[in-house]
Amino acid sequence: MSIPRLLVVDDDSEMRGMMTQFLQKHGFIALGAASMSGIESAMAAGRIDLILLDVMLGDESGIEICARLRSEQDVPIIMVSALSADHQRMAGYEVGADDYIAKPFNPDLLLARVRAVLARTRRSASLAHRRRTKRFRFAGWTYDAKLGEVTSPEGFQVTLSRRETGLLQALLANPFIPLTREEIAEALDVTGDGGGTDEAKGRAIDVLVGRLRSKIEANPKDPQMLRTERGVGYVLSVDVTVEDT
């Protein structure tokens, strides 16, 4: 696994230096920038896995920079600011920030937030991993991602809808790992446009899980493969082997 490359964006050189040194001490590659042009230069020079972005950058607005970055790519962004009122935090979230940390902050809290956002984004990426050219075998079943075919232990092909297939793919990529409804909804875009309330998305996922269970479980009312993880979401509780096709 590659070492995460972080970009600390702050026009205060002392703060920027302290944050980069702290992150380097804890195993990250940490770079610094003071403006949008610095961000562009850093991203042109190599991969950036997460940006710590100050809200006030001299004449530039971190909120506007976040909105611009989010319109162009999906690099995770944590806003860092002395402005901590609810409406100021919401301004960051509304333009696509993944998290918001108020100054002054405990360095250990910063480290925990960085690790959490990186873990969350990696998990989201894993939901889309290894889907197009692999064959998955699980509990006697076979899913051929290249052909888009699901075959039962008895050798019968089972027809799945596009979203049922997407749910199965997400589960097969993460056996024995409980996935939250939010993670599944984000991976499948169950509302069709990325919108919708969390409650609506949760209900849509529950319905989708029920449909998939009706097609792959011997007894959908007592599922043995696609289990409910109380307080979390759903988990595929069988071994999965993956073959190249």
Secondary structure as the mmCIF struct_conf table of DSSP 4:
data_model
#
loop_
_struct_conf.conf_type_id
_struct_conf.id
_struct_conf.beg_label_comp_id
_struct_conf.beg_label_asym_id
_struct_conf.beg_label_seq_id
_struct_conf.end_label_comp_id
_struct_conf.end_label_asym_id
_struct_conf.end_label_seq_id
HELX_LH_PP_P HELX_LH_PP_P1 SER A 2 PRO A 4
STRN STRN1 ARG A 5 VAL A 9
BEND BEND1 ASP A 11 ASP A 11
HELX_RH_AL_P HELX_RH_AL_P1 SER A 13 LYS A 25
TURN_TY1_P TURN_TY1_P1 HIS A 26 GLY A 27
STRN STRN2 ILE A 29 ALA A 33
BEND BEND2 ALA A 34 SER A 35
HELX_RH_AL_P HELX_RH_AL_P2 MET A 36 ALA A 45
BEND BEND3 GLY A 46 GLY A 46
STRN STRN3 LEU A 50 ASP A 54
BEND BEND4 VAL A 55 VAL A 55
STRN STRN4 MET A 56 LEU A 57
TURN_TY1_P TURN_TY1_P2 GLY A 58 ASP A 59
STRN STRN5 GLU A 60 SER A 61
HELX_RH_AL_P HELX_RH_AL_P3 GLY A 62 GLU A 72
STRN STRN6 ILE A 77 SER A 81
BEND BEND5 ALA A 82 ALA A 82
BEND BEND6 ALA A 85 ALA A 85
HELX_RH_AL_P HELX_RH_AL_P4 ASP A 86 GLU A 94
TURN_TY1_P TURN_TY1_P3 VAL A 95 GLY A 96
BEND BEND7 ASP A 98 ASP A 98
STRN STRN7 ASP A 99 ALA A 102
BEND BEND8 LYS A 103 PRO A 104
HELX_RH_AL_P HELX_RH_AL_P5 PRO A 107 LEU A 127
TURN_TY1_P TURN_TY1_P4 ALA A 128 ARG A 130
BEND BEND9 ARG A 132 THR A 133
STRN STRN8 LYS A 134 PHE A 138
TURN_TY1_P TURN_TY1_P5 ALA A 139 GLY A 140
STRN STRN9 TRP A 141 ASP A 144
TURN_TY1_P TURN_TY1_P6 ALA A 145 GLY A 148
STRN STRN10 GLU A 149 THR A 151
TURN_TY1_P TURN_TY1_P7 PRO A 153 GLU A 154
BEND BEND10 GLY A 155 GLY A 155
STRN STRN11 GLN A 157 VAL A 158
HELX_RH_AL_P HELX_RH_AL_P6 ARG A 162 LEU A 172
TURN_TY1_P TURN_TY1_P8 ALA A 173 ALA A 173
BEND BEND11 ASN A 174 ASN A 174
TURN_TY1_P TURN_TY1_P9 PRO A 175 PHE A 176
STRN STRN12 LEU A 179 THR A 180
HELX_RH_AL_P HELX_RH_AL_P7 ARG A 181 LEU A 188
TURN_TY1_P TURN_TY1_P10 ASP A 189 THR A 191
BEND BEND12 GLY A 192 GLY A 194
BEND BEND13 GLY A 196 GLY A 196
HELX_RH_AL_P HELX_RH_AL_P8 ASP A 198 ILE A 216
BEND BEND14 ALA A 218 ASN A 219
TURN_TY1_P TURN_TY1_P11 PRO A 220 LYS A 221
BEND BEND15 ASP A 222 ASP A 222
BEND BEND16 GLN A 224 MET A 225
STRN STRN13 LEU A 226 GLU A 229
TURN_TY1_P TURN_TY1_P12 ARG A 230 VAL A 232
STRN STRN14 GLY A 233 LEU A 236
BEND BEND17 VAL A 238 VAL A 238
STRN STRN15 VAL A 240 ASP A 244
#
